[in-house]
Amino acid sequence: MIFGILFLIPAIASAEEILVTDSQLNANAKSKKPKFAIGIGIATVRFDTKIKITNKDTGNSVFLDPEGNLDLPEIATVNTFYLAFKPAKKHSFGFAYFAVKRENTLFDERFTFDDLVVISGKATLSDDTKFYFINYDYSLYRDDRSNVNALFGISGLDLEYTFLAEWELTIGDETRIGTYQNEASLFAPLPMFGLDIGFDITQKWSISTKLAFVYGEY
């Protein structure tokens, strides 16, 4: 199974809130405050996922585009958790976690034949994947209000897709109901690289964006 995932994670934060950005860590470093930070927040994540599944016995491959041919939402709002440590001016380390819940209805129809036979069915695909990030940031550019960091690290992808189909058949006064459920899950630590960009709007407010690419094979 081959994964190619692009994350675009923008976030706006207040210095008075718990959420901590790299810009705030830089400000702490200048004022000689502690260089360790912990935070929670809300982020908007844009997904561009490509999955290739290969049968090792036959060599046949299937390409999946969850946001394309499976119509899962491209954009999701998630709760995030952060840990950050900045030991030096140009170097910092971070950990982040968020979980995503996305769902798409693939089929939802009802058919009636001769007013005696009624067939209805619904099929949904849900994504309950969790993401773990451990990264090292190196400062490429920084001034009093903005910073650009190169990030390298490991992304733990705890993949969980669930397919659920429900059907109901009514013939006269008799009704039959059935369900089918299948789950696909995998945990994969994958290499990650990208950019971490931050800008201080005011002394209390900042905006940051992480653009990260994850690729690997399992």
C-alpha positions as CSV (number, residue, x, y, z in Angstrom):
1,M,0.0,0.0,0.0
2,I,1.5,3.3,-1.1
3,F,0.4,6.6,0.5
4,G,0.9,10.1,-0.8
5,I,-0.7,12.8,1.4
6,L,-0.6,16.6,1.3
7,F,-1.5,18.5,4.4
8,L,-2.3,22.2,4.4
9,I,-3.0,23.3,8.0
10,P,-3.7,26.9,8.6
11,A,-4.4,28.2,12.1
12,I,-5.0,31.6,13.7
13,A,-4.1,31.9,17.3
14,S,-4.1,34.4,20.2
15,A,-1.2,34.7,22.5
16,E,-3.7,34.8,25.4
17,E,-5.0,31.4,24.4
18,I,-3.5,28.0,24.9
19,L,-2.6,27.4,21.3
20,V,1.1,28.1,20.7
21,T,2.7,28.8,17.3
22,D,6.3,28.9,16.3
23,S,6.1,32.8,16.2
24,Q,5.2,32.8,19.8
25,L,8.1,30.5,20.6
26,N,10.4,32.9,18.8
27,A,9.0,35.7,20.9
28,N,9.5,33.7,24.1
29,A,13.1,33.1,23.1
30,K,13.7,36.9,22.6
31,S,12.2,37.7,26.0
32,K,14.1,34.8,27.7
33,K,10.9,33.0,28.7
34,P,10.7,29.2,28.8
35,K,11.2,27.6,25.4
36,F,8.8,24.7,26.0
37,A,5.2,25.0,25.1
38,I,2.0,22.9,25.1
39,G,-1.2,23.8,23.4
40,I,-4.6,22.9,22.0
41,G,-6.4,24.5,19.1
42,I,-8.6,24.2,16.1
43,A,-7.3,23.9,12.5
44,T,-8.7,23.5,9.0
45,V,-7.0,20.6,7.1
46,R,-7.1,20.3,3.3
47,F,-6.6,16.7,2.2
48,D,-5.1,15.4,-1.1
49,T,-4.8,11.7,-0.5
50,K,-3.6,9.1,-3.0
51,I,-3.6,5.4,-2.1
52,K,-2.3,2.5,-4.2
53,I,-3.1,-1.1,-3.0
54,T,-1.1,-3.9,-4.6
55,N,-1.9,-7.6,-4.3
56,K,1.5,-9.2,-3.6
57,D,0.4,-12.5,-5.0
58,T,-0.9,-11.3,-8.3
59,G,0.8,-7.9,-8.7
60,N,-2.5,-6.2,-9.6
61,S,-2.9,-2.7,-8.2
62,V,-5.9,-0.5,-7.4
63,F,-5.6,3.3,-7.1
64,L,-7.8,5.1,-4.7
65,D,-8.4,8.8,-4.4
66,P,-10.5,9.3,-1.2
67,E,-11.3,12.9,-2.0
68,G,-11.8,12.2,-5.7
69,N,-13.6,8.9,-6.7
70,L,-14.7,8.2,-3.1
71,D,-16.0,11.8,-2.6
72,L,-14.8,12.2,0.9
73,P,-14.7,15.9,2.0
74,E,-11.4,17.6,1.0
75,I,-11.6,20.1,3.9
76,A,-12.1,19.1,7.5
77,T,-12.0,21.1,10.8
78,V,-10.2,19.3,13.5
79,N,-9.1,19.8,17.1
80,T,-5.3,19.8,17.5
81,F,-2.8,19.1,20.3
82,Y,0.7,20.5,20.2
83,L,4.0,20.1,22.1
84,A,7.0,22.3,21.1
85,F,10.5,22.8,22.3
86,K,13.0,25.4,21.0
87,P,16.5,24.7,22.3
88,A,18.3,27.2,20.0
89,K,17.6,30.2,17.7
90,K,17.4,28.2,14.5
91,H,16.3,24.8,15.8
92,S,13.0,23.5,17.3
93,F,11.2,20.2,17.8
94,G,7.5,19.5,17.8
95,F,4.8,16.9,18.3
96,A,1.2,17.2,17.1
97,Y,-1.9,15.1,17.1
98,F,-5.3,15.4,15.5
99,A,-8.1,13.0,14.5
100,V,-10.4,13.4,11.5
101,K,-13.9,12.2,11.0
102,R,-15.2,12.3,7.5
103,E,-18.2,10.6,5.9
104,N,-19.7,10.3,2.4
105,T,-23.0,8.7,1.4
106,L,-22.2,6.6,-1.7
107,F,-25.8,5.4,-2.3
108,D,-29.2,6.2,-0.8
109,E,-32.2,5.1,-2.8
110,R,-35.7,3.8,-2.5
111,F,-37.6,1.8,-5.2
112,T,-41.2,0.8,-5.3
113,F,-42.6,-1.9,-7.7
114,D,-46.4,-2.3,-8.2
115,D,-47.1,-0.8,-4.8
116,L,-46.3,-4.1,-3.2
117,V,-42.5,-4.4,-3.3
118,V,-40.3,-1.7,-1.7
119,I,-36.6,-1.8,-1.8
120,S,-34.4,0.8,0.0
121,G,-30.7,0.9,0.5
122,K,-28.0,3.1,1.8
123,A,-24.2,2.8,1.7
124,T,-21.7,5.1,3.5
125,L,-17.9,5.4,3.7
126,S,-16.4,6.9,6.8
127,D,-12.9,8.0,7.6
128,D,-11.8,7.9,11.3
129,T,-8.1,8.3,10.8
130,K,-5.7,9.7,13.4
131,F,-2.5,11.5,12.7
132,Y,0.6,11.8,14.8
133,F,3.5,14.2,13.9
134,I,7.0,14.3,15.3
135,N,9.1,16.9,13.5
136,Y,12.3,18.9,13.6
137,D,12.2,22.5,12.3
138,Y,15.1,24.5,11.0
139,S,14.7,28.2,10.6
140,L,15.2,29.4,7.0
141,Y,14.1,33.0,7.5
142,R,13.0,35.1,10.5
143,D,12.4,38.7,11.3
144,D,10.5,40.5,14.0
145,R,7.1,39.4,12.8
146,S,7.5,36.4,10.5
147,N,9.3,33.1,10.1
148,V,9.8,30.3,7.6
149,N,11.0,26.9,8.8
150,A,11.9,23.8,6.9
151,L,10.3,20.8,8.7
152,F,11.4,17.1,8.7
153,G,10.0,14.3,10.7
154,I,7.8,11.2,11.0
155,S,4.1,11.1,10.5
156,G,2.2,8.3,12.2
157,L,-0.9,7.5,10.0
158,D,-3.5,5.4,11.9
159,L,-5.7,4.7,9.0
160,E,-9.3,3.5,9.6
161,Y,-11.9,3.4,6.8
162,T,-15.4,1.8,7.3
163,F,-17.8,0.8,4.6
164,L,-21.4,0.3,5.9
165,A,-24.3,-0.9,3.7
166,E,-27.9,-1.1,5.0
167,W,-30.9,-2.5,3.0
168,E,-34.6,-3.0,3.6
169,L,-36.9,-5.2,1.5
170,T,-40.7,-5.1,2.0
171,I,-43.0,-7.5,0.2
172,G,-46.6,-6.9,1.2
173,D,-46.7,-7.0,4.9
174,E,-43.3,-8.7,5.3
175,T,-40.1,-6.7,5.8
176,R,-36.6,-7.9,5.9
177,I,-33.6,-5.7,7.0
178,G,-29.9,-6.4,6.5
179,T,-26.5,-4.7,7.0
180,Y,-23.0,-5.3,5.8
181,Q,-19.9,-3.6,7.4
182,N,-16.3,-3.9,6.4
183,E,-13.3,-2.1,8.0
184,A,-9.8,-1.4,6.7
185,S,-7.2,-0.3,9.2
186,L,-3.4,0.2,9.3
187,F,-0.8,2.1,11.3
188,A,2.0,3.4,9.2
189,P,4.9,5.6,10.3
190,L,5.9,7.6,7.2
191,P,8.6,10.2,6.4
192,M,7.4,13.8,6.3
193,F,8.8,17.1,5.0
194,G,7.5,20.5,4.2
195,L,7.4,24.1,5.4
196,D,6.1,25.8,8.6
197,I,5.2,29.5,8.0
198,G,4.2,32.0,10.7
199,F,3.3,35.6,10.9
200,D,2.6,37.8,13.9
201,I,-0.4,40.1,13.1
202,T,-0.1,41.9,16.4
203,Q,1.6,41.2,19.7
204,K,-1.3,39.0,20.8
205,W,-2.4,37.4,17.5
206,S,-0.5,35.3,14.9
207,I,-1.3,33.1,12.0
208,S,0.6,30.0,10.9
209,T,0.5,27.5,8.1
210,K,2.1,24.0,7.9
211,L,2.5,22.6,4.4
212,A,3.6,19.0,4.8
213,F,4.0,16.1,2.4
214,V,3.9,12.5,3.5
215,Y,4.9,9.5,1.3
216,G,5.5,5.9,2.0
217,E,4.9,2.2,1.2
218,Y,3.6,-0.6,3.3
